[in-house]
């Protein structure tokens, strides 16, 4: 679509279902070099930021910071400015040194328990049995976990949790 539509700014996530953002950026740079790529992702570790900057993106914005400044960030990317959200800039400037940035995703104690059981490979009925709660309750908690982590699926939540050293 980028080749066909020639957008000025393209918003790119790192966690996508068909291919990841790193692969997509490579293709976009080959085929649509004039398009400014603004990364918006819940993944904000030093290596990911550096890799994407090496792909000549015009910015990297944390999804949590995005809501308030979406229009401003897109406008800045359109005009060729380098755009960073505060969390991403802190990680970038620290050069990946020192303590890892640990973000508070405001997961409840129950959501953390469920995330741990998901990471252990349990499915919804197994989690419900283990915690002695209903399957619908487990489903609701998983939906909240997915929303709080800023991802779209259980699988993405598990990858995100592993990448960000969550329980």
GROMACS elastic network, one bead per residue, 0.5 to 0.9 nm:
[ bonds ]
;  ai    aj funct       b0    kb
    1     4     6  0.50398   500
    1     5     6  0.58827   500
    1     6     6  0.79688   500
    2     5     6  0.52428   500
    2     6     6  0.52886   500
    2     7     6  0.64090   500
    2    10     6  0.82649   500
    2    28     6  0.76546   500
    2    31     6  0.81900   500
    2    32     6  0.66627   500
    2    35     6  0.82277   500
    3     6     6  0.56365   500
    3     7     6  0.85496   500
    3    28     6  0.85586   500
    3    31     6  0.65941   500
    3    32     6  0.60915   500
    4     7     6  0.88510   500
    6     9     6  0.88549   500
    6    32     6  0.72586   500
    6    34     6  0.80601   500
    6    35     6  0.69041   500
    7    10     6  0.64835   500
    7    32     6  0.89036   500
    7    34     6  0.86501   500
    7    35     6  0.60490   500
    7    36     6  0.81786   500
    8    34     6  0.75037   500
    8    35     6  0.50809   500
    8    36     6  0.60025   500
    8    37     6  0.85970   500
    8    77     6  0.86524   500
    8    78     6  0.61729   500
    9    35     6  0.56798   500
    9    37     6  0.57985   500
    9    38     6  0.69329   500
    9    74     6  0.70133   500
    9    75     6  0.87219   500
    9    77     6  0.66568   500
    9    78     6  0.58328   500
   10    35     6  0.67646   500
   10    36     6  0.61962   500
   10    38     6  0.60612   500
   10    39     6  0.82893   500
   10    74     6  0.87589   500
   11    36     6  0.87163   500
   11    37     6  0.60876   500
   11    39     6  0.57848   500
   11    40     6  0.64975   500
   11    74     6  0.84145   500
   12    21     6  0.64110   500
   12    24     6  0.82185   500
   12    25     6  0.80312   500
   12    37     6  0.67520   500
   12    38     6  0.61245   500
   12    40     6  0.59224   500
   12    41     6  0.77524   500
   13    16     6  0.66272   500
   13    20     6  0.77926   500
   13    21     6  0.56433   500
   13    38     6  0.87433   500
   13    39     6  0.57841   500
   13    40     6  0.52551   500
   13    41     6  0.50694   500
   13    42     6  0.82558   500
   13    43     6  0.88311   500
   14    19     6  0.87035   500
   14    20     6  0.53136   500
   14    22     6  0.65852   500
   14    24     6  0.86736   500
   14    39     6  0.75459   500
   14    40     6  0.77101   500
   14    41     6  0.60071   500
   14    42     6  0.82248   500
   14    43     6  0.72072   500
   14    48     6  0.86800   500
   15    19     6  0.79771   500
   15    20     6  0.54745   500
   15    21     6  0.64114   500
   15    41     6  0.75083   500
   15    42     6  0.84849   500
   15    43     6  0.81429   500
   15   151     6  0.76249   500
   15   152     6  0.88056   500
   15   156     6  0.69921   500
   15   160     6  0.86196   500
   16    19     6  0.58646   500
   16    20     6  0.52827   500
   16    21     6  0.68943   500
   16   152     6  0.86739   500
   16   156     6  0.84445   500
   17    20     6  0.72909   500
   17   156     6  0.87474   500
   19    22     6  0.82334   500
   19    23     6  0.64158   500
   19    24     6  0.66721   500
   20    23     6  0.56047   500
   20    24     6  0.63306   500
   20    25     6  0.87464   500
   21    25     6  0.59155   500
   21    26     6  0.85795   500
   21    39     6  0.83339   500
   21    52     6  0.85558   500
   22    25     6  0.52206   500
   22    26     6  0.64896   500
   22    27     6  0.89689   500
   22    48     6  0.85540   500
   22    51     6  0.77510   500
   22    52     6  0.68369   500
   22    55     6  0.82782   500
   23    26     6  0.52254   500
   23    27     6  0.65331   500
   23    28     6  0.87073   500
   24    27     6  0.52107   500
   24    28     6  0.60462   500
   24    29     6  0.85488   500
   25    29     6  0.59629   500
   25    30     6  0.85422   500
   25    37     6  0.79540   500
   25    52     6  0.77523   500
   25    55     6  0.66500   500
   25    56     6  0.87847   500
   25    57     6  0.81255   500
   26    29     6  0.52772   500
   26    30     6  0.64031   500
   26    31     6  0.88012   500
   26    55     6  0.69283   500
   27    30     6  0.51628   500
   27    31     6  0.61416   500
   27    32     6  0.80418   500
   28    31     6  0.51826   500
   28    32     6  0.51148   500
   28    33     6  0.66860   500
   28    35     6  0.80986   500
   28    37     6  0.85645   500
   29    32     6  0.55295   500
   29    34     6  0.81994   500
   29    35     6  0.81863   500
   29    37     6  0.89752   500
   29    55     6  0.73788   500
   29    56     6  0.80272   500
   30    33     6  0.61791   500
   31    34     6  0.88825   500
   32    35     6  0.56925   500
   32    36     6  0.89252   500
   33    36     6  0.78731   500
   35    78     6  0.89309   500
   36    56     6  0.86107   500
   36    57     6  0.66120   500
   36    58     6  0.59931   500
   36    59     6  0.87809   500
   36    77     6  0.65151   500
   36    78     6  0.68119   500
   36    80     6  0.73473   500
   37    56     6  0.79276   500
   37    58     6  0.56795   500
   37    59     6  0.71610   500
   37    60     6  0.89548   500
   37    77     6  0.77501   500
   38    57     6  0.60354   500
   38    58     6  0.55739   500
   38    60     6  0.59761   500
   38    61     6  0.74956   500
   38    73     6  0.84338   500
   38    74     6  0.76112   500
   38    77     6  0.67468   500
   38    82     6  0.89600   500
   38    83     6  0.77738   500
   39    52     6  0.79540   500
   39    57     6  0.71412   500
   39    58     6  0.79773   500
   39    59     6  0.60209   500
   39    61     6  0.60282   500
   39    62     6  0.83056   500
   40    43     6  0.86124   500
   40    59     6  0.83579   500
   40    60     6  0.58739   500
   40    62     6  0.56438   500
   40    63     6  0.56523   500
   40    66     6  0.75719   500
   41    44     6  0.70293   500
   41    60     6  0.76776   500
   41    61     6  0.65234   500
   41    62     6  0.52642   500
   41    63     6  0.52255   500
   41    64     6  0.85541   500
   41   150     6  0.81335   500
   41   151     6  0.89514   500
   42    61     6  0.84703   500
   42    62     6  0.55099   500
   42    63     6  0.53271   500
   42    64     6  0.71861   500
   42   149     6  0.70700   500
   42   150     6  0.61026   500
   42   151     6  0.75779   500
   42   160     6  0.80203   500
   43    48     6  0.74031   500
   43    49     6  0.86095   500
   43    62     6  0.74128   500
   43    63     6  0.86661   500
   43   160     6  0.70981   500
   43   163     6  0.77558   500
   43   164     6  0.76415   500
   44    47     6  0.83898   500
   44    48     6  0.65694   500
   44    49     6  0.64026   500
   44    60     6  0.84836   500
   44    61     6  0.84546   500
   44    62     6  0.67763   500
   44    87     6  0.78246   500
   44    88     6  0.59688   500
   44    91     6  0.75754   500
   44   164     6  0.85317   500
   45    48     6  0.55468   500
   45    49     6  0.63401   500
   45    50     6  0.87676   500
   45    88     6  0.79671   500
   45    91     6  0.69287   500
   45    92     6  0.84696   500
   45    96     6  0.77597   500
   45   100     6  0.84804   500
   45   101     6  0.81205   500
   45   163     6  0.81787   500
   45   164     6  0.77349   500
   46    49     6  0.51974   500
   46    50     6  0.61163   500
   46    51     6  0.85117   500
   46    88     6  0.83239   500
   46    91     6  0.59022   500
   46    92     6  0.60360   500
   46    94     6  0.85770   500
   46    95     6  0.67733   500
   46    96     6  0.52105   500
   46    97     6  0.89933   500
   47    50     6  0.52002   500
   47    51     6  0.59982   500
   47    52     6  0.85682   500
   47    96     6  0.77838   500
   48    51     6  0.51023   500
   48    52     6  0.61483   500
   48    53     6  0.85407   500
   49    52     6  0.53148   500
   49    53     6  0.61447   500
   49    54     6  0.85936   500
   49    60     6  0.70886   500
   49    88     6  0.76315   500
   49    91     6  0.83892   500
   49    92     6  0.69611   500
   50    53     6  0.50742   500
   50    54     6  0.61264   500
   50    55     6  0.87527   500
   50    92     6  0.75630   500
   51    54     6  0.50915   500
   51    55     6  0.66210   500
   52    56     6  0.68615   500
   52    57     6  0.62280   500
   52    59     6  0.87726   500
   52    60     6  0.80976   500
   53    56     6  0.51651   500
   53    57     6  0.54366   500
   53    58     6  0.76112   500
   53    59     6  0.76295   500
   53    60     6  0.81622   500
   54    57     6  0.75324   500
   56    59     6  0.87286   500
   57    60     6  0.76342   500
   57    82     6  0.83632   500
   58    77     6  0.61380   500
   58    80     6  0.68536   500
   58    81     6  0.67064   500
   58    83     6  0.63835   500
   58    84     6  0.89122   500
   59    73     6  0.85677   500
   59    77     6  0.71083   500
   59    81     6  0.79232   500
   59    82     6  0.50930   500
   59    84     6  0.55684   500
   59    85     6  0.86236   500
   60    82     6  0.83519   500
   60    83     6  0.61821   500
   60    84     6  0.50988   500
   60    85     6  0.68695   500
   60    88     6  0.69075   500
   60    89     6  0.85114   500
   61    64     6  0.84650   500
   61    65     6  0.70062   500
   61    66     6  0.64958   500
   61    73     6  0.83054   500
   61    83     6  0.70753   500
   61    84     6  0.53013   500
   61    86     6  0.82873   500
   61    87     6  0.83524   500
   61    88     6  0.66380   500
   61    89     6  0.88726   500
   62    65     6  0.54049   500
   62    66     6  0.61880   500
   62    84     6  0.80907   500
   62    85     6  0.59445   500
   62    86     6  0.83007   500
   62    87     6  0.70174   500
   62    88     6  0.65244   500
   63    67     6  0.72805   500
   63    85     6  0.88942   500
   63   150     6  0.69913   500
   64    67     6  0.68185   500
   64    68     6  0.89269   500
   64   149     6  0.89872   500
   64   150     6  0.77118   500
   65    68     6  0.65677   500
   65    69     6  0.71457   500
   65    70     6  0.85558   500
   65    85     6  0.63258   500
   65    86     6  0.78908   500
   65    87     6  0.82100   500
   66    69     6  0.54150   500
   66    70     6  0.52629   500
   66    73     6  0.80965   500
   66    85     6  0.76970   500
   67    70     6  0.56101   500
   67    71     6  0.88573   500
   68    71     6  0.83243   500
   68    72     6  0.87418   500
   69    72     6  0.52444   500
   69    73     6  0.59231   500
   69    74     6  0.85373   500
   70    73     6  0.52157   500
   70    74     6  0.61735   500
   70    75     6  0.85280   500
   71    74     6  0.52132   500
   71    75     6  0.60327   500
   71    76     6  0.85378   500
   72    75     6  0.51059   500
   72    76     6  0.60979   500
   72    77     6  0.85904   500
   73    76     6  0.50928   500
   73    77     6  0.61399   500
   73    78     6  0.85448   500
   73    81     6  0.89769   500
   73    83     6  0.64564   500
   73    84     6  0.84823   500
   73    85     6  0.89476   500
   74    77     6  0.50254   500
   74    78     6  0.60687   500
   74    79     6  0.87117   500
   74    83     6  0.87473   500
   75    79     6  0.64145   500
   75    80     6  0.87871   500
   75    81     6  0.87874   500
   76    79     6  0.52106   500
   76    80     6  0.63831   500
   76    81     6  0.52107   500
   76    82     6  0.74238   500
   76    83     6  0.69189   500
   77    80     6  0.50015   500
   77    81     6  0.52901   500
   77    82     6  0.66397   500
   77    83     6  0.66616   500
   78    81     6  0.74945   500
   80    83     6  0.89786   500
   84    87     6  0.80866   500
   84    88     6  0.60566   500
   84    89     6  0.56003   500
   85    88     6  0.53870   500
   85    89     6  0.61082   500
   85    90     6  0.86863   500
   86    89     6  0.50953   500
   86    90     6  0.61663   500
   86    91     6  0.87708   500
   87    90     6  0.52198   500
   87    91     6  0.64467   500
   87    92     6  0.86809   500
   87   101     6  0.85107   500
   88    91     6  0.52007   500
   88    92     6  0.60802   500
   88    93     6  0.85692   500
   89    93     6  0.59448   500
   89    94     6  0.83834   500
   90    93     6  0.52600   500
   90    94     6  0.60401   500
   90    95     6  0.86516   500
   90   101     6  0.87892   500
   91    94     6  0.52052   500
   91    95     6  0.64466   500
   91    96     6  0.61478   500
   91    97     6  0.85249   500
   91   100     6  0.84818   500
   91   101     6  0.72009   500
   92    95     6  0.53184   500
   92    96     6  0.69040   500
   93    96     6  0.79636   500
   94    97     6  0.56667   500
   94    98     6  0.75807   500
   95    98     6  0.87213   500
   96    99     6  0.82831   500
   96   100     6  0.74344   500
   97   100     6  0.76541   500
   98   101     6  0.88700   500
   99   102     6  0.84614   500
  101   164     6  0.88021   500
  102   164     6  0.76349   500
  102   165     6  0.82621   500
  102   166     6  0.87282   500
  103   106     6  0.88895   500
  103   164     6  0.86243   500
  104   107     6  0.77287   500
  105   145     6  0.88639   500
  105   148     6  0.60629   500
  105   149     6  0.65730   500
  106   148     6  0.73669   500
  107   110     6  0.79787   500
  107   111     6  0.57104   500
  107   112     6  0.62418   500
  107   144     6  0.85167   500
  107   145     6  0.69575   500
  107   148     6  0.73349   500
  107   149     6  0.89184   500
  108   111     6  0.50667   500
  108   112     6  0.62530   500
  108   113     6  0.86644   500
  109   112     6  0.51539   500
  109   113     6  0.63135   500
  109   114     6  0.87555   500
  110   114     6  0.62185   500
  110   115     6  0.85733   500
  110   141     6  0.78569   500
  111   114     6  0.50427   500
  111   115     6  0.60449   500
  111   116     6  0.85754   500
  111   138     6  0.89051   500
  111   141     6  0.59682   500
  111   142     6  0.73065   500
  111   144     6  0.79570   500
  111   145     6  0.64754   500
  112   116     6  0.61577   500
  112   117     6  0.86351   500
  112   145     6  0.85322   500
  112   166     6  0.86583   500
  112   167     6  0.68074   500
  113   116     6  0.52002   500
  113   117     6  0.63529   500
  113   118     6  0.86770   500
  113   131     6  0.86748   500
  113   167     6  0.84978   500
  114   117     6  0.50443   500
  114   118     6  0.60553   500
  114   119     6  0.85554   500
  114   127     6  0.69505   500
  114   131     6  0.85312   500
  114   138     6  0.75830   500
  114   141     6  0.76092   500
  114   142     6  0.74485   500
  114   145     6  0.89319   500
  115   119     6  0.61470   500
  115   120     6  0.85817   500
  115   142     6  0.78486   500
  115   145     6  0.78024   500
  115   157     6  0.85529   500
  115   158     6  0.77694   500
  115   161     6  0.83361   500
  115   166     6  0.87867   500
  115   167     6  0.72285   500
  116   119     6  0.50951   500
  116   120     6  0.62963   500
  116   121     6  0.89158   500
  116   166     6  0.89223   500
  116   167     6  0.60300   500
  117   121     6  0.65614   500
  117   122     6  0.57249   500
  117   123     6  0.83193   500
  117   126     6  0.88767   500
  117   127     6  0.65247   500
  117   130     6  0.87926   500
  118   121     6  0.51817   500
  118   122     6  0.52780   500
  118   123     6  0.67881   500
  118   124     6  0.83431   500
  118   127     6  0.77138   500
  118   154     6  0.84278   500
  118   158     6  0.74998   500
  119   122     6  0.74538   500
  119   158     6  0.63829   500
  119   161     6  0.87022   500
  119   162     6  0.86949   500
  119   167     6  0.86713   500
  122   125     6  0.80789   500
  122   126     6  0.56294   500
  122   127     6  0.59775   500
  123   126     6  0.53208   500
  123   127     6  0.61055   500
  123   128     6  0.86327   500
  124   127     6  0.51072   500
  124   128     6  0.61168   500
  124   129     6  0.86374   500
  124   135     6  0.62130   500
  124   136     6  0.88248   500
  124   138     6  0.64402   500
  124   139     6  0.70063   500
  125   128     6  0.50268   500
  125   129     6  0.61874   500
  125   130     6  0.85899   500
  125   134     6  0.82096   500
  125   135     6  0.58340   500
  125   138     6  0.83170   500
  126   129     6  0.50993   500
  126   130     6  0.60637   500
  126   131     6  0.86007   500
  126   135     6  0.88232   500
  127   130     6  0.50425   500
  127   131     6  0.61116   500
  127   132     6  0.81424   500
  127   133     6  0.82573   500
  127   135     6  0.79662   500
  127   138     6  0.71534   500
  128   131     6  0.53382   500
  128   132     6  0.55630   500
  128   134     6  0.55198   500
  128   135     6  0.53624   500
  128   136     6  0.86517   500
  128   137     6  0.79535   500
  128   138     6  0.61723   500
  129   133     6  0.66378   500
  129   134     6  0.78669   500
  129   135     6  0.83930   500
  130   133     6  0.80258   500
  131   134     6  0.87374   500
  133   136     6  0.84939   500
  133   137     6  0.66377   500
  133   138     6  0.72488   500
  134   137     6  0.51864   500
  134   138     6  0.64767   500
  134   139     6  0.87510   500
  135   138     6  0.50328   500
  135   139     6  0.61499   500
  135   140     6  0.86308   500
  136   140     6  0.61804   500
  136   141     6  0.86637   500
  137   140     6  0.50820   500
  137   141     6  0.62683   500
  137   142     6  0.86635   500
  138   141     6  0.51094   500
  138   142     6  0.61626   500
  138   143     6  0.86152   500
  139   142     6  0.51062   500
  139   143     6  0.61968   500
  139   144     6  0.86855   500
  140   143     6  0.51184   500
  140   144     6  0.63128   500
  140   145     6  0.87209   500
  141   144     6  0.50420   500
  141   145     6  0.61806   500
  141   146     6  0.86461   500
  142   146     6  0.61513   500
  142   147     6  0.85738   500
  142   154     6  0.74685   500
  143   146     6  0.51453   500
  143   147     6  0.62182   500
  143   148     6  0.86596   500
  143   153     6  0.86348   500
  143   154     6  0.84753   500
  144   147     6  0.50543   500
  144   148     6  0.60423   500
  144   149     6  0.85284   500
  145   148     6  0.51648   500
  145   149     6  0.61054   500
  145   150     6  0.84957   500
  145   151     6  0.88205   500
  145   154     6  0.87554   500
  145   157     6  0.75429   500
  146   149     6  0.53162   500
  146   150     6  0.61609   500
  146   151     6  0.54438   500
  146   152     6  0.62532   500
  146   153     6  0.65422   500
  146   154     6  0.67715   500
  146   156     6  0.81818   500
  146   157     6  0.58944   500
  147   150     6  0.50838   500
  147   151     6  0.63794   500
  147   152     6  0.74867   500
  148   151     6  0.79476   500
  149   152     6  0.88829   500
  149   157     6  0.67577   500
  149   160     6  0.75891   500
  149   161     6  0.82670   500
  150   157     6  0.83230   500
  151   154     6  0.82347   500
  151   156     6  0.59719   500
  151   157     6  0.60849   500
  151   160     6  0.79695   500
  152   155     6  0.84474   500
  152   156     6  0.65481   500
  152   157     6  0.75875   500
  153   156     6  0.51953   500
  153   157     6  0.62514   500
  153   158     6  0.87619   500
  154   158     6  0.62838   500
  154   159     6  0.87436   500
  155   158     6  0.51506   500
  155   159     6  0.63028   500
  155   160     6  0.85088   500
  156   159     6  0.50606   500
  156   160     6  0.58860   500
  156   161     6  0.83699   500
  157   160     6  0.50296   500
  157   161     6  0.59446   500
  157   162     6  0.85529   500
  158   161     6  0.50560   500
  158   162     6  0.62066   500
  158   163     6  0.85917   500
  159   162     6  0.51870   500
  159   163     6  0.61041   500
  159   164     6  0.85652   500
  160   163     6  0.50732   500
  160   164     6  0.60370   500
  160   165     6  0.84150   500
  160   166     6  0.82544   500
  161   164     6  0.52355   500
  161   165     6  0.59224   500
  161   167     6  0.72020   500
  162   165     6  0.51664   500
  162   166     6  0.62222   500
  162   167     6  0.80973   500
  163   166     6  0.78612   500
